[in-house]
Amino acid sequence: MRTKLSGKKVLIFGGGGFIGSHLVKHLCKESCQINIISRDTKKNLPLFFANEPGQIKIKKINTFNQQEVDNLVDGCDIIFNLIGILAESKKNKFDFVHCKIPEMIANSAQKKNIRNLIHISALNVNKIHSSSYANSKFLGEKKIREIFPNSLIIRPGVVFGKGDNFTNFFSSISNFSPFLPLIGTPEINFSNGIFKSFDFTKRVKFQPLYVGDLVKFMIHVYHEKNKIYDLVGPVVKSFAEIFDVILKHQGKKRIYLPLPFFAAKIVAFFLETLPNPLLTRDQINLLHHDSVSAKGLVNLKKVVKNPASMETIVKNYL
């Protein structure tokens, strides 16, 4: 059966990552050629079951420069850019990963007359000004839209599923720690007086989006041009409610430890010294803004009529 993707050559930057691996898995059901771009073709990429022999090819990029990107993009029909980092390292900086690489991809797409460019950003990056991550993501969006106006920008909220860095992270912590941190609780405001300073009802809120629903949406709308979509899942949850789901599946009990933002930043300051920091101060800045969107759920339901909740999914992979 022919679909809109039949016969298309799809190029995926970041195809070996969390969202990328799920996207490739879904694309394997289509009659399209899939090229995954990777800087390290020797690393253990996810196992994919192609629709036919030779459907998937792994292409190596030695260094990200305009000429290399031009060569990779040449002859393809559709580009997905999923490249992103949550924390900076000596080798990877927000500005290069979130701004310069998208700029190069957009330049190549424009020069090579590519039909469709789909760029994955993040929810609320246009509203959060205190985070280097968010600022770099938003600048990357603007670069793409200036160079390739017909691009499609998708801004998902927190994404969960097999291989994620969210539920799996807290699940791992629960394996060795009797405590799980309620970051952002209590809210402290000394201007209200000493006895009204601590608000324990304050919660950081999320609308977790299942990765399978995200990639279904991406594949369904890939052909649309000059649009931005916010995307979130069906249920708003706090840290405590997310922990409840994880621990119920594991059959464990843990103590939820309130950790106001100022204390979380102190902890993050020391964690940033690790080679792979578990938490950064920039991530704390992101948490000052709830990852929720009424519009994002409306967008998702236009394609996915019954979005998956955490309760129905985590049992399949944790």
C-alpha positions in Angstrom: 0.0 0.0 0.0 1.4 3.4 -1.0 1.6 6.2 1.5 2.8 9.8 1.3 6.3 8.4 2.3 6.5 5.7 -0.3 9.6 6.1 -2.4 10.9 9.0 -0.4 14.5 9.3 0.8 14.5 10.3 4.5 17.5 11.7 6.3 17.6 11.7 10.1 20.1 13.7 12.1 20.1 12.2 15.6 18.4 8.9 14.4 20.3 6.8 16.9 19.0 8.8 20.0 15.9 8.3 22.1 13.3 10.0 19.8 15.2 9.1 16.7 15.2 5.4 17.4 11.4 5.4 17.8 11.0 7.5 14.7 13.1 5.0 12.6 11.1 2.1 14.1 7.9 3.6 12.8 9.4 4.6 9.4 10.5 1.0 8.9 6.8 0.3 8.3 6.8 2.6 5.3 8.2 2.0 1.8 10.9 4.7 2.2 14.7 4.8 2.3 16.0 5.7 5.8 19.5 7.3 6.2 20.7 7.7 9.8 23.4 10.3 10.3 25.9 9.4 13.1 29.3 10.7 14.2 30.2 7.2 15.6 29.0 4.4 13.3 30.7 1.8 15.6 28.6 2.6 18.7 25.7 0.3 19.5 22.8 1.7 17.7 19.3 0.3 18.4 18.2 -2.8 16.5 15.8 -1.9 13.7 13.6 -4.3 11.6 13.6 -2.9 8.1 10.6 -3.3 5.8 13.0 -4.6 3.1 16.8 -5.3 2.8 18.8 -2.1 2.5 16.0 0.2 3.7 18.2 1.5 6.5 21.7 3.0 6.0 24.0 4.4 8.6 26.0 7.3 7.3 29.0 8.8 9.2 29.7 12.5 9.6 33.3 13.1 10.6 32.8 16.7 11.7 29.9 19.0 11.4 30.8 21.6 8.8 28.8 23.0 5.9 30.4 20.9 3.2 29.9 17.6 5.0 26.2 18.4 5.7 25.7 19.5 2.0 27.1 16.1 0.9 24.8 14.1 3.2 21.7 16.1 2.3 22.2 15.9 -1.4 19.5 13.8 -3.1 17.2 13.3 -0.1 13.5 14.4 0.1 12.8 14.8 3.8 15.1 15.8 6.7 14.4 15.3 10.3 16.7 17.1 12.8 16.5 15.6 16.2 19.9 16.6 17.5 20.0 18.0 21.0 21.8 17.9 24.3 20.4 18.5 27.8 23.7 19.6 29.3 26.9 21.1 28.0 30.3 19.3 28.0 33.8 20.2 26.8 33.0 18.8 23.4 29.4 19.8 23.0 28.1 23.3 23.6 24.5 24.5 23.4 25.3 27.2 20.8 26.9 24.8 18.4 24.5 21.9 18.8 21.2 23.9 19.0 22.1 26.8 16.7 25.0 26.2 14.4 24.1 22.6 13.4 20.4 23.6 12.6 21.8 26.6 10.6 24.0 24.3 8.5 21.1 21.8 7.9 18.8 24.6 6.9 21.5 26.0 4.5 21.9 22.6 2.9 18.1 22.1 2.6 17.8 25.5 0.9 20.7 24.9 -1.5 19.7 21.3 -2.4 16.0 22.2 -2.9 14.8 19.8 -0.2 11.0 19.4 0.0 10.6 19.1 3.8 12.6 20.0 6.9 11.2 18.9 10.3 13.1 20.3 13.3 12.4 19.1 16.8 12.7 21.9 19.4 11.2 22.0 22.9 8.1 23.4 24.6 8.2 27.0 25.9 11.7 27.9 24.5 10.1 31.1 23.2 9.1 32.0 26.7 12.0 31.0 29.0 14.8 33.5 29.0 16.7 32.4 32.1 18.0 29.1 30.5 20.9 28.8 28.1 19.3 25.6 26.8 16.1 27.3 26.0 17.8 30.4 24.5 19.9 28.3 22.2 16.9 26.2 21.1 14.9 29.2 20.3 17.8 30.8 18.4 18.1 27.6 16.4 14.5 27.8 15.5 14.9 31.4 14.3 17.9 30.5 12.2 16.0 27.6 10.5 13.0 29.8 9.7 15.1 32.6 8.3 17.0 30.3 6.0 14.2 27.7 5.2 10.8 29.4 5.8 8.9 26.3 4.8 10.3 24.3 7.7 8.1 22.6 10.3 9.0 23.2 13.9 7.7 20.8 16.6 8.0 21.7 20.3 7.3 18.7 22.5 7.1 18.9 26.3 8.7 16.2 28.5 8.8 13.0 26.4 8.7 9.5 28.0 9.1 6.0 26.7 11.6 3.2 26.4 15.1 4.8 26.5 14.0 8.2 27.9 16.1 10.3 30.2 13.2 11.2 32.4 11.3 8.2 33.9 14.3 6.0 33.6 16.4 8.6 35.5 14.1 8.7 38.5 13.6 4.9 38.3 17.4 4.5 38.5 17.6 6.8 41.5 14.9 4.8 43.3 17.1 1.7 43.0 19.7 3.0 45.4 18.2 6.0 47.2 15.5 6.0 49.8 14.7 9.6 48.8 13.3 11.2 45.6 13.5 15.0 45.2 10.5 17.2 44.8 12.3 20.0 43.1 10.7 23.4 43.4 8.7 22.5 46.6 8.3 24.4 48.7 8.0 27.8 47.1 9.7 30.4 49.3 8.6 34.0 49.4 9.9 36.0 52.4 7.9 39.0 51.4 4.8 37.3 52.7 6.2 37.3 56.3 8.2 34.6 58.1 5.2 32.3 58.8 3.8 32.5 55.3 7.1 32.1 53.4 6.9 28.4 52.7 4.2 27.2 50.2 4.3 23.4 50.2 1.3 23.3 47.8 3.5 24.7 45.0 4.4 22.0 42.4 6.4 21.9 39.2 3.9 20.6 36.6 4.4 18.5 33.4 2.2 17.0 30.7 4.3 14.0 29.8 4.1 13.0 26.1 4.5 9.4 25.0 7.3 9.1 22.4 5.2 6.8 20.3 2.5 9.5 20.0 5.1 12.1 19.2 6.6 10.1 16.2 3.1 9.3 14.9 2.4 13.0 14.9 5.7 13.8 13.2 5.1 11.2 10.4 1.5 12.4 9.9 2.4 16.1 9.5 5.9 15.9 8.0 4.7 17.4 4.7 3.3 20.6 6.2 5.2 23.8 5.8 5.9 27.0 7.7 4.2 25.8 10.9 5.1 25.5 14.6 3.4 22.9 16.8 3.5 22.7 20.6 2.9 19.1 21.8 2.1 17.6 25.2 0.4 14.5 26.6 -3.1 14.1 28.0 -2.5 14.4 31.8 -0.9 17.1 33.9 1.3 15.7 36.6 3.6 16.9 39.4 6.9 15.3 40.4 5.2 13.4 43.2 2.5 12.0 40.8 5.1 10.9 38.3 7.1 9.2 41.2 3.8 7.5 42.2 3.5 5.9 38.8 7.1 4.7 38.7 7.1 3.3 42.3 3.7 1.6 41.9 5.1 -0.3 38.9 8.2 -1.2 40.8 6.4 -2.2 44.0 8.6 0.2 46.0 8.1 2.9 48.6 10.3 6.0 48.8 10.4 9.2 50.8 9.6 12.3 48.8 12.1 15.0 49.8 11.1 18.7 49.3 13.9 20.5 47.5 13.3 24.3 46.9 14.9 25.8 43.9 17.7 27.5 45.7 18.7 24.2 47.4 18.4 22.3 44.1 20.8 24.9 42.5 23.4 24.2 45.3 23.2 20.5 44.6 23.4 21.0 40.9 26.5 23.2 41.3 28.4 20.2 42.7 26.9 17.7 40.3 28.0 19.8 37.4 31.6 18.8 38.2 30.9 15.2 37.2 31.7 14.0 33.6 28.0 13.3 33.0 26.1 15.6 35.4 22.8 14.2 36.7 21.5 17.8 37.2 22.6 21.3 36.2 21.7 24.8 37.3 20.4 25.5 33.8 18.0 22.6 34.1 16.7 24.1 37.4 16.1 27.3 35.5 13.9 25.4 33.1 11.9 23.9 35.9 10.8 27.4 37.0 8.3 27.1 34.1 5.6 24.5 34.0 5.9 22.2 31.0 2.2 22.3 30.2 0.2 23.5 27.2 -3.6 23.4 26.5 -2.9 24.2 22.9 -0.3 21.4 22.7 -2.8 18.7 23.7 -5.3 20.1 21.1 -2.6 19.8 18.5 -1.8 16.2 19.4 -5.4 15.1 19.4 -5.8 16.2 15.8 -3.7 13.3 14.9 -3.6 10.9 17.9 -7.2 10.5 19.1 -6.4 8.6 22.3 -3.0 9.8 23.5 -1.2 7.3 25.9 -0.8 8.1 29.6 2.2 7.2 31.7 0.2 4.6 33.7 -0.5 2.6 30.5 3.1 2.7 29.1 5.7 2.6 31.9 4.9 -1.0 32.7 6.2 -1.9 29.2 9.7 -0.6 29.6 10.7 0.2 33.2 
